[in-house]
């Protein structure tokens, strides 16, 4: 939801409107008014995580795939199995000369 508010404010700023203090609750109500039950809002159990907004007809698998894809882009991609093994101290081989 936070990302949506940022994009909303940015788009309106480009149109000449200054609403930098626009609240996410206000945008949420506006979206509910326009889209009704076509959108779903999900607040994760971890309060530090942002609220998710998605199409009500979206399949769970599509949502998970999208979240994983976004996470990969932010984190620089998933590590390969080899990279994970190199970091795991249980897989280190004792090399004695």
C-alpha positions, 0 to 999 in steps of 0.5 A: 500500500505504501508503494501505491501511495508513493506512485499515486502522489508522484503521478499527481505531482507530475500533473501539478498537484502537491499532495505530499502528505496524502495518507494511505488510508485515504487512498485505500478508501478511494480504491475501495470506492472505485473498484469495490470487491475487485481488490483485496487488501491484506495486512501481514501479521508482522506489523513492520511489513506493508499491506498488500493490495491485489486483484480479488480474482488473482490466484494465490500462486500468481501472487506468490510468484509475483512477490518472489520475483519482486524480492529477487529484484530487490535482493539481487536474485536468489543465490545458487545452490553452490553459493549457499553451500559455500556459505554453510559451515557444515559443508566446508571441507577440512583441507589439511596439508 
